[in-house]
Amino acid sequence: MTIMKPTRETGIVGYGAYVPRYRLLAAEIARVWTEGQGALPITEKAVAGLDEDTVTISIEAARNALKRADINPQEIRAVWVGSESHPYAVKPTSTVVAEAIGATPDVQAADFEFACKAGTETIQAAIGFVGSGMARYALGIGADTAQGRPGDALEYTTGCGGAAYVIGPREESLAYFEGIYSYVSDTPDFFRRPYERYPQHGSRFTGEPAYFKHVLAAGQHLMDELGYTVADYTAAVFHQPNTRFPQQAARQLGFTSQQVESGLLVPLVGNTYAGSSMLGLTAILDKARPGDRILLVSYGSGAGSDAFSLVVTELVEERRDRAPRTRDYIARRKEIDYATYVRYRKKLQMH
Amino acid sequence: MRDVSIIGIGQTKVGEHWDKSLRQLATEAILAALSEARLERADALYVGNMLSGKISGQEHIAASIADFGGLRGIEAVKVEAAESSGAAALRLGYMAVASGLMDTVIVCGVEKMSDAVSSATASAALALAVDSDYEALHGLSLAALNALLMRRYMHEYGVKREDLSPFTVNAHRNAAGNPYAMFPRPVTTEAFMKAPMIADPVSLMDSAPLADGAAAVVLCPGDRARQFSAGAVRIAASAVATDSLAIHDRRDPLFLEGAYLSAQRAYQQAEVGSADMDLFEVHDAFTITAALSLEACGFAQRGQGVRLAQEGEIAMDGRIPICTMGGLKARGNPVGATGVYQIVELVEQLRGQAGLNQVKGARLGMAQSIGGTGGTVITHILEAP
């Protein structure tokens, strides 16, 4: 059997989002680089402020998840953060988060990476930890302060944000997992060597043989193995590098635009990389009703997709208002210009 | 000099072949052509390709393709003449058989544009076809140079952008009937006018899409052709001409002298004139190139090439159907392979095997391939069985 189910059923006990307040319009980037010419892949993206990074984003998202979960943080047995912008190459983000939320010292902590699916892997691992009886709760986080090379196509979409999930027993969950699946291949569509500032990407190669191949395979296989069709799902959320890709993937799998609209955040926050599909899921959970079935398929360059099928329970209604909703964070916005963005994201090296 | 006939054809779909290498594509086309000709081997292989070294990091590809295709040991050589490399390979294959030196020859055109990491890399690679010291060095890409020609043409003859749209609309309409075409979808004049600019006034809809693909033909002496194939097509003419690389060195930048000379030589060899052509696979890398080619080859007066298109004369039922399987614009432009695709498509037409796109009663077809902005022009005329 290629899909994965633990011996004990697990689910999401609490979820939390965080999106920084600053916004850079794609039109402003175009103003600087192309005199306003050319199509724009999104409307605007979220930009981390001077005092923000993947650690701070992870902590606030985790605190929101804990508010919803309403558990003793000492009962969290693992804190995992997936990102491609961990502030240190050596010094884990996860220990800072674990200490900040009061989960230390009896806790496993680790940083994960796999481009944009670094976050969903933490959820898969958490399902394993909890589902095997090793832990009552595990915390998985996907967060990024993505950086784009100035003037490159990707600069329009590299955004900042993150989402955290407390995974626990099904009986305590506001949404439980029916099954998960991962589809992986050695596909070098996007990569960065250790001493390089910005990644390289394969242009059109990042489309059909990369994103679409893995997302479609993972989504279709999970649904087939679980015996479902797109009609069984209330909502679906995919990794969102730009507006077009997730909409096209949804269409190719057979989903309607109504099924994907609640989780499609990229036009307003950009591609939050390891946070992307996970943030989309928080927005869906903010409005979901008990019994709704949701499909989530992430994508990480290099390449692979993690797919999850989950069903919302009654517990969502009493928990969701304990923390700010994702759309509240999105609505809280302050526009900045390109120069301010360059300063905030430290793109100019003056020495 | 012996007569030369085409006894087998093969082609891959034109598009982005992420999962196939350059020699895999070539082998696919070659094996299809050999199979049609009912041959397992040939005396020689000539491979037309422009950018294997620059883009895929591999020169010496004729030997590589021969080996990969199960033909190790035969004579094999790569031929290069920028975008007309495929047609140039056919020229050499033709000479090998016509001279009596070879009996069976495979000609293969192949290109793997998707190995270029970005469109900027692809554009820079194509600029190898223009004058490096005086044009490319100053940032004049192939599209930019054709934009200069188009702008001048519009000024001299009072032509508007919209007047060039019939070339694109015609090409796409014809591609619908070609299962190997990259863009078998119709295009409207509205879509043409809304297309983004590449180098004003050359828009995305004026420019043929760069692509991967391989096409191959098998040649043999004319008097033996019927042993191999009932649908053998005779090569009635094969002619190459050159002109300056740089457009500023041309006697008249708006007259493709290379196309004129090449066509005249071909007409003379075949003992025909432009009026005898039933169809013309023109090198429509840009809409302006199609217009100028029609004029240089005698199908229209100077400045009237566009009128030919507007009046529907280039359509399947027109006086001189062009791009009958989509042309470079809609079948796609696998650069060095294009010249052989044109030949393969002519053969399908002359055999009566063009399906929905059949030009009724096609007996004589012309194909013309252009390198750079006109520095090399190669014309072939084929005759139905």
Chai-1 contact restraints between the chains, C-beta under 6 A:
chainA,res_idxA,chainB,res_idxB,connection_type,confidence,min_distance_angstrom,max_distance_angstrom,comment,restraint_id
A,S203,B,S118,contact,1.0,0.0,6.0,A-B,restraint_1
A,P209,B,W18,contact,1.0,0.0,6.0,A-B,restraint_2
